[in-house]
Amino acid sequence: MTELAAAIAVAGAALAAAFGNQAVIVKTIESMTRQPEMSNELRSTMFIGVALIEAMPIFAVLIALILVFVK
């Protein structure tokens, strides 16, 4: 049963990260089309945001591994 909970946690985190990344990237592209002179700064900020969002699935995998292997 813990394996199922771990799989659900990882899948949920992956889906949430995908939607979060999509929202950040879409807003960055919209901002770049509005203000092309800010594109370099916006791009670097976007990469930082995407990296922080991607930390969530990594933590979910760690928690899932703890759930599966620590009994």
N, C-alpha and C positions, 0 to 999 in steps of 0.2 A: 504494500500500500504506500510505503514511503517513496518507492520508485515512481509511482503515478503522481504523487504530490510534487516530487522533484521535476518531473517532466512538464507538468502544468506550470510550475514556477518559471522554468527556463523558457517555455513557449510564450508565456505572458510577457516576460521581460523582453524577449526578442520582438514581439509584436509592438509593444509600447515604444521600444527604441526605434523601430522602423517608422512608426507614425511621427515620433518626435523629430527624427532626422528629416523626414519629408517636410514637416512644417518649417523647420529652420532653413532648409535649403530653398524652399519656395519663397519665403519672405526675403531671404538674401538676394535671390535673383530679381525679385520685384524691386528691391532697394537699389540694386545695381543698374536696373533700367531707368530708374528715376534719377539717380545721381551717379553717372558713370565715373566722375572724378574720385569718388570714394570707394571704388571697386576693390582696390588692394586692401584697404583697411577692413572693409566688410568681409572680404574673403578670409582674411586671417581670423577675424572674430568668428566667422562661421565654422572654421576648422576647430577652434577651441570649443565652441558649443557642441559640435558633433562628437568630439572626443569625450566631453563630459557626459553626453547622452549615452555613448557607447559603454561607459563604465557600468551602467546599470545591468546589462546582460552579463557582464563579467562577474559582478557580485552575485547575480542570481545563479550562475553556474557554480560558484564557490559554495553558496548556501546549499544548492542541490547536492553537491558532492558530500558536504557535511551530513545532510539528511540521509544519504544513501549509505555512507560508509561508517558513520558513528552510530552505534546502537547501544 
